[in-house]
Amino acid sequence: MKPTYEYSPVTEEQKVILEAFNDVFSKIDADIKKLVPAGRYQSLALTHLETAAMFASKGISKQGD
């Protein structure tokens, strides 16, 4: 399997960082749902936020590879 698709176990330090990012992304998610009217643009904002969270998570978990 290509390294891109392999599971990368995270260290305790990375877990702390991931939890901090999770809190930030969750807050932004709630703000978007609260402040942006429901519809296409809210959906796009949430989709791109989810994408950003995924890449941030992957970047943190792949540190040191």
Secondary structure, DSSP 8 states (H G I E B T S, - for coil): --GGGS-----HHHHHHHHHHHHHHHHHHHHHHHHS-SSHHHHHHHHHHHHHHHHHHHHHHTTT-
